[in-house]
Amino acid sequence: MTAKAKLPKGLTFEKALERLEKIVAELEDPERGLEASLEIFEEGVALSRFCRGKLEEIQKRVDVVLKETPEGLVTEPLDAPGEDDEAGEDGE
């Protein structure tokens, strides 16, 4: 697949991620030639962009749903600052 090649129609996030994991394993193979590595690297970049786009699309949809709720839910990052500090204090 070249950088200009299109991704398969109907590609899902899960299938793209699965293929990305295989590409990473293939790129770690020291026997793979330079040209073959470049070809699958280009495919990986296209898949990575596809996955990032899907994640951004889903995030926007989640934000819209949360804004439309009467309770006025507020979104917060999953890794809130200080979250690790609190967990460490409980574990001691």
C-alpha positions in Angstrom: 0.0 0.0 0.0 1.4 3.4 -0.9 0.8 6.6 1.0 -1.8 7.5 -1.6 -3.6 4.2 -1.5 -7.1 4.2 0.0 -8.0 2.1 3.0 -10.6 -0.7 2.5 -14.2 0.4 2.4 -16.1 -0.4 5.5 -13.0 -0.5 7.6 -13.8 -0.4 11.4 -11.7 1.1 14.1 -11.2 -2.4 15.6 -10.0 -3.9 12.3 -7.6 -1.0 11.7 -6.2 -1.3 15.2 -5.8 -5.1 14.8 -3.9 -4.5 11.5 -1.7 -1.9 13.2 -0.7 -4.3 15.9 0.3 -6.8 13.2 2.3 -4.1 11.4 4.2 -3.3 14.5 5.1 -7.0 14.9 6.2 -7.2 11.3 8.4 -4.0 11.6 10.2 -5.6 14.6 11.3 -8.5 12.4 15.0 -7.9 11.6 14.8 -10.1 8.5 12.3 -7.8 6.8 13.9 -5.7 4.0 14.0 -2.0 3.8 11.5 -1.6 0.9 9.0 -4.1 2.5 9.3 -2.3 5.8 8.7 1.1 4.2 5.6 -0.3 2.4 4.0 -1.5 5.6 5.1 1.6 7.5 3.1 3.7 5.0 0.1 1.4 5.6 0.5 1.8 9.3 0.6 5.6 9.0 -2.6 5.6 7.0 -4.2 3.3 9.6 -3.0 5.4 12.4 -4.6 8.5 10.9 -7.8 6.6 10.3 -7.9 5.5 14.0 -7.1 9.0 15.2 -9.9 10.4 13.1 -12.4 7.9 14.4 -11.4 8.6 18.0 -11.8 12.4 17.4 -15.2 11.8 15.8 -16.4 9.6 18.7 -15.1 12.2 21.2 -17.1 14.9 19.5 -20.3 12.8 19.6 -19.8 12.0 23.3 -19.4 15.8 24.0 -22.6 16.5 22.1 -24.5 13.9 24.0 -23.2 15.1 27.4 -24.1 18.7 26.5 -27.6 17.7 25.6 -28.3 15.9 28.9 -30.5 17.8 31.4 -28.2 16.9 34.3 -25.4 18.9 32.6 -22.7 16.3 32.9 -19.2 17.5 32.7 -16.4 15.7 30.9 -13.0 15.2 32.5 -9.8 13.7 31.2 -9.4 10.0 32.2 -5.9 10.7 33.6 -6.7 13.6 35.8 -3.7 15.3 37.4 -3.1 14.1 41.0 -5.0 10.8 40.4 -1.9 8.7 40.8 -0.9 10.6 44.0 -4.3 9.8 45.6 -4.0 6.1 44.7 -0.5 5.9 46.2 -1.6 7.3 49.5 -4.4 4.7 49.9 -1.9 1.9 49.1 0.5 2.8 51.9 
